Amino acid sequence: MRIVFLGLSLSSSWGNGHATTYRALLRGLNALGHEAVFLERDVPWYAENRDLPAPGFCALHLYGGLDQLRDRFGGMIAAADAVVIGSYVPEGVAVARLVLDLAAGPVGFYDIDTPVTLAAVERGECDYLDRTLIPEFDRYFSFTGGPVLDRLERGFGARQAVALPCGVDPDSYRPTGAAIRWDLGYLGTYSPDRQPALERLLIEPARRRPDLRFVVAGPQYPADLAWPENVERMTHLAPAEHADFYSAMHWTLNVTRADMVRTGWAPSVRLFETAACGTPAITDRWAGLETYFTPGESILVADRSEDVLAALDAGAGLRDPMAGAARATALARHTGRERARTLVRALHMAGRSEAAATA
């Protein structure tokens, strides 16, 4: 298939988790013999932080606005076997309407932020999707699975909702043999609704245990946040550095945004990336976790600071078997190639349904 994607960003991972998700998915498509084109809005904050300006696994084109999108790439969209529009695309509602007018093949929407999206749609405050558009897409791909799929179809009129969680590229995320520098680390952009869990599960353990080493990497943290002396701070960490980063810690921490905790079945891409690197994860609690990893076997659930400290003190006897199980799970079930198979299968079925309806 020749699939055109319109997404938030492929070229820059600065301040977003979309880029690495698209990279794994499009690499997977390429490995399966499909051709992908990615169209990205050219915005200054990504222009200043492009860590993949020329991907080798797909074509990447930047556009300046709706007129340029239509004039330069309208023919490409019309000729594609399928088109997939992502969440958080600038002027996403207008982009979707343009694509639906032009595309001859099936059109899918890939929501990498489903709980956040649906909450905003219900409030009438979503600037990249509106409620009237949802029934127009041939497939609604949701990074969140579980009950939200039924809610999308029954409550929002989606024709068919398909679970498409984030995936990992095992060539980019793997154990590197980096020397251990930290006992526990976290990688993520600052978010006010994640900060209480970060405080409880990393910062407070760091305060209690000045003999242990911690790290928090990611942009946009307020300048007035007080960090314990044994918490190292990094700002933006390019994906090329992620594998070394994860490999240099005994444990990594996953904390989840409030909307995603409420919805459940919403795994962060970081869970799959750190697992592929052979580093076990400590996560906050959310429904549906067992769909992706087995708690107590391939991932550790922590509710309190004490749970984290117990894991850090348990040593290799707990850590190493969990790391091995996590990596095996990621490579067997959560690669970009597996996600690409799911996407292509759903788009093929959408195309057949459309052909049958017009026969």
N, C-alpha and C positions, 0 to 999 in steps of 0.2 A: 504494500500500500504506500501511497504518497500522502502523508499527513501534514497539514499545516497547523502549527500551534501559535496562539497569541497568548503570551503569559507575562507575568509581572517582570521577571528578569531571568535570563539564562547567563548573561555575560558577567553579572556582578552578584556576589553573595553577601554584599555589605548590608547588614541590618535586616536580612530576610532569610527564611528557610526554604523559599521556593526554588532558588537557583540549583541547589544540590539535588533537590527532588527531581527537577526537570532533567538535570544532567544524567542521573541514574536511569531515568525512564527512556530518554532519547538514546543513550548508549545501548540500552537493552533493545530498543527498536532496531538500531543499526546492526547489532549483532545477529538479529533474527532476519536481516535482509530487507528491512523496510527503509523508506526514505522519509526523513523528517526535515521540515523547514520551520524555524522559530522566528517569529516577528515580535520585536520588543520595542516599546516606546522609549525613545531617546530622552532621558531625563538627567539633569546635571548631577544629582547625588550618586547615580550609578555610573555616569560617565567618568567621574573622578575616582571610581573604585572598581574598575573592571579587572577581574582576576581570570576571566576566560573570554578574551575578545575574539578569538578565532577557534571555536571548537572543531575538532577533527571528525566528529561523528554526525554532524548535521550542518545544514546551512543556517546562518544567523544573519538577519537583516534588521536594521534599526529604522524606525520611521518617526517623523516629527509631529504628526497629528492625524486627524481623521481624513482630511483631504489627501494627504500624502499616502496614507494607508490605502485608500480607495484607488487613487490614480496609479500608484506604483505597483501595488500588490493585489488589486482587485481581480486581475486575470488569474493570478496564481491561486487565490482563494476559490475562484469559480471552477478551476480545473482540478482541484485536489480530490483525492478519493474520500477524504474526510477532513474536517476542521475541528480543532479542540481549542476552546477559549478558557483561560484560567481565571481564578479569583484574583481580586485586587488589580486587575488591569486598569490603567488610567482611562477615564471615560468609558468604563466597561459596558454600560448599558447601550451607549451609542455604537460602540464597537460590535457588540453582539447583534444589534439590529442590522448593521451593515453586513455582517457575515451571513446572517440568516437570509438576507435579500440576495446575496451573491452566490452562495454555495450550492452546488448541484448535488454533492454527496451529503452524508449524515453530518450533523453538527453536534458536538458534545460540549458540556461544560465541566471543567475539572476544578472542583472546589477543594483547595488545600487548606481551607479554614472553615469547614462546614458549620460548626456550632456558632462561631462568630458571625458568619454570613447570615444564618437563619435568624439569629437574634436581631441583627441589624435590619433585615428584610421585614421582620414583623413590626419593628418600630418605624418603618418607612425611612430609615436612615442609611441604607446601603447604597453607596455611590458607584458600585460596579455591577450590581444585579438588581432587577426589580421583579416583583412577584409575577407580573404578567409574562415575563420572559421564560420562567421555569418550564411551563408546559410546551414551549416551542422547541426545546432542545430534544434531539433524538435520544440522547443518553445524558444522565446527570451522574458524573463520576465524583464520588465523595471519598475524601481521605478518611472520613469517619464511617465506621460500619455500625452494626447492631441495629437497635430500634429506629435510629434516625433515617434509615433507608425507607422503612414503611411510612414514616412521617413525611418524607419528601414526596412520596407518591400519593398518599391519601390526603395529606394536609396542604401540600403545595402544588399538586397536580403534575409532578414529574412523570414523564412517560415511562421511564424505567431508571431507577437509581441503582448504581453499581458501586460496590466498595472498591476503592483503589487507593490503599494506603500509600504513604511515602515508601520508597525503597532505597536500597544501597547499591552502589557500584563496588563490587568486591576487589576490583583492580586498584581502586583509589583508597579504599578503606580496608586495611589488613594490618596485622601485627608488624611493627617495624624493628623491634629489638631496641628501641630507645631506652636509655637508662631511666629508672624510676626517679622522678623528682617530687611527686606529690602523693599524699595518701588519698585525697579526694579532690575531684575537680568538676567544674561546671562550665559548659559552653552555651551561651544564649544571650540574645539581646535583652536589655532591661525591659521589663513589663511590670507595671504597678501591681497587677493581680497575681503575678508569680512571686513577687518579692517576699511576701510573708512565708511561703514555703521555703524559699532560699534562706531566709533568716533562720528558720526552725531547723532545717536539715543540713546546713553547711556553716553559716556564720556563727550560730550558737555553739555547735560542736567545736569550732575553731577557738572560740573564747574559752571553752572549758579545757581544751587540750593544747596548750601552747607548744607542746613537744611534737605535735603533728603538723604536716604541711598541706596547705590547701591552695586552690587557684580558681579564679573566676575570670572567664574570658568572654568578651562581647562588648558592643558599643552601647551608648546612650544612657549609661548609669549616671544618676545625679552626682554632681561634683561634691556635694556635702554629705554623701553617704560615709559613715564611719566603718572602716574595715579593720579587723584585728591584724596585728603585725604579722601573723603567720598565714595570712591570706594574700597571695600574690595576685595582682590585677594585670590583665592584658586587655587591650581594646580589640579592634578587628583582627580576627585570625582567618587567613585565607584558607579555602578548602585544601589546598596542597599541603598545608601544615597540620590538618586535623589528625591524620593517622599517627604522626609523631606525638602530637598532643595527647591523644587518648592512650597511646602505648606507654607514655611516661607517667601514668598514674595507676594506683592500685584499684581504685574504684572511680566511677563517674556518677554524677547525680543528674537525675531527670526530674524537673518540676513542670507542672502542667497549668495552663491558663484556666481561669475559673469557668468560663463557658464550656471548655472541653472536659473539665472534671464533671460538670453537671450533666453533660451529654453522654460521656463515656465513649469507649471504643475509638479513642482518638490518639493513637501513638505518635509521638514526635519522631521525625526522621533521625534525630540524634540517638534514639534507642537502637535503631538498626545499624547506624554507623559505628557506634562504640562497640556493639556486639561483634560486628565484623572485624574489628580491630583486636578482639580477644580481651577486652576490658569489661568486667561485669558492672552492671548498673544498679544503683539504688534509686528507687522511684517513689514518688508520692502515690497515694491510693486512688484508683479510678476504676469504674466498672468496665468490664471487657478486656482488661489487661491480659487475662489468660488466653484470649483469642490469638495473641501474638507471641507471648512468652509464658513459661510456666513459673508462677511465683514460688520461691523457695528452691527452685531447681536451676532456672536460667535467668532469673532476675530476683532482686530482693525488694520487698515493699517496706517502707518506713513511715511511721506516723509521727514519731517524736525524735528529738535530738538523741535520746538514749538509744534508740534503735540504730541510728547511724554509728554512734560510738561503739556499740556492741559489735557491729560488722567490722569496723576498722580494727578492733582489738582481736577479732577472731583469727586473723592471719590467713595464710595460704590454704589452710585446711578447708575453709569456707570459700575463699575467693577463687582458687584455681579450678575446681570442678564446675563452679557456676560460670566462669569465663568460657570454659570449653563448651558447655551446653548452650550458652548464648550464641557463640560463634557458629556452632553447628546449625542452630535454628535459623539464624540470619541467612546463611549460605543456602540452606535448603528451601526456605519459604519466602524470603523478603528481599530478593535482589531486584534490581531494575529490570532484568530480563523477565522475571516472573510477572512483574507489574505490566510490562509491555505485552506479554501474552494475554493478560486479562483485558487490556485496553483494545487490542486488535480483535479479539474474539467478540467483544461487545459491539465494536464499530461494524464488523462484518455482519453481525446479526441485525443491527439497525439498518444497514443497507439493504439486506434481504427483505426486511419488513416493509421498507419504503417501496421497494420494487413490487412486492406483492400487492401493496395498497393501491398502486397506480396501474396494475395490470388489467 
